[in-house]
Structures are given as structure tokens and as C-alpha cells.
Amino acid sequence: MFITKPFVTDRRIRFALIGCGRISANHFDAIEKHAERAELVGVSDVDPAALAKAVDRTGAPGFRSLEDLLARTDAAIVFERLLARFPDWEPAGTPQRWGNPFLQGLGTLPLRFGGSGA
């Protein structure tokens, strides 16, 4: 039996984009097209020129490293896609956010190694 989860309707879905090269324009277009339901909360790239171009286009905060992006944004989608790239990793609890007005983002993301890909 196939069960679908209900659509998120009470808030916009927060996205973060890792890699701001040529294909990123397609992602930016899609997020802009669905701005009433989606928002870009961060972009990351190791290439300073690509990162600056993405920040200029989107107005989203830019990060030179994946670690900074994960620590300083509250993106919902990047975590799911990130974990999908590592089949041996699986969530081992609820992510904890920083509870401080000066620090935002992910405090801890409990993981268990040896999941479905082991």
C-alpha cells in the first residue's frame, strides 16, 4: 500500500543549495517560481565567484563550506538530500537546534552508521 504524506501547507519549505554552478540557475528559477511555498535560506560553493553570483541573484546568505551552511541555516531539505547521498548513514534521533538568539542553525544531528547500505 502506497501512502503519501500530506503537503506542507502551514509554512514555506526552507531549501539550501550546495553548489552554485551552471545548473544552480534551474534550482533558483524553481524556488522563485514557487516563492509562496518555498524559500532559499542559504547557498554554498567553494568557488568565490560562483558563490558571489548566487548571493547577488538570490539574496540568500552565502557560505564557503558545507559545514558553515549546515551550522548556520535552518534548511529542511538539504538534510534529507544529504543523508540520501550516504546510504550507510541514518538518523538516530531528533536534530537539536541552537537555543541561542546569537547562534542559529543546527546544534547536533544524531546519526547512526551502518544503515541500509551496510
N, C-alpha and C positions, 0 to 999 in steps of 0.2 A: 504494500500500500504506500503510495507516494503522498507525503504530507508537506504542504508548503507553509512556511512561516508567514504571518501577516506582514503587510508592508509597514514600514516605519512611517507614521503619519503625524506624530506629535512633535517632531523636531527635524531639522535638516541633518543629513548624514555627513559626517566630517571625513574628508579624504586628505591624505598626504601623498605626494608623488615623489618617488625615488627615481632619479634620472631625468634630466631636463633636456635631452637631445631632441632630434628631429621629430620623433613620434610623440613627444610630450604635447605638441600643439593639438593633436587629436583629443587627448585627455582634457586639456584646458577648454577646448570647444565644448566637449560633452558636459563638463561641470558648469560652464557658463550657460549652456542651453537649459540646464535643469537647476538653475540657481535657487529656485523656490524650494527645492528638496535636497540640494547638495551644496557643500561649501568646501573650499580648499583651505586647509589650515596650516599647510607647510609644504615646501619644496626642497629637494636636496640634490646636489650634484657636486662631484669633485672638481669639475671644470668651472673656474670662476666666471668665465664669460657666459656659459650656458646658464649658470645659476643667476647671474645678474639679469639676463634677458628674461628668465622665467619670473623673477621677482618683479621686474618692471611691468611685465604683461599682466600678472595676476594680482599683485599687491599682497600676496601671501608671504609670510616670513620665510627667509631662505637659510638653509643650513649646509655647511660644507661636509658634514659627516652624518651617516645614518644614526649613529649614537645620539648626536645632538637633536636630530629630528624626533627620534623616539622619546627622548627625555623631556622635550620642551613643547610637544604638541599633544592635543587630546584627540588625535585622529582615531576613528573607529575602524576604518577599512584597511589601513596599512598593516595592522597586526594580523588580520585574517590572511591576507595575501602573503605576508612574510612567513607565517607559520606553514602555509601551503607549500612553500619552497623547500622546507626541511621536513620530510616525511618522518624522520626519527624523533622529532620534537612534538610534544603535545602539551596543551595547557594542564597545569597541575593545581590550579586554584584560581581565585579571582584576582585580576590585576589591582594593585593598590595605587592610588593617585597621591601626589604630594598634597598634604593638607595645609599648605602654607601660602599666603597671598603673594609671596615674593618668588616662590618656585612653583612652576606649573608643569604638568605633564605626568609621565609615568614614573612612579616610585619603584615598584617592583612588578615583574611579570613572571610568576612561578611557572617553570617548565619542567617536564619530565622527559628524559631521553630514553629512546628505545621504544617508540610508539609503533604505529602501523608499518613503518618501513623496516623494522628490525627483524 
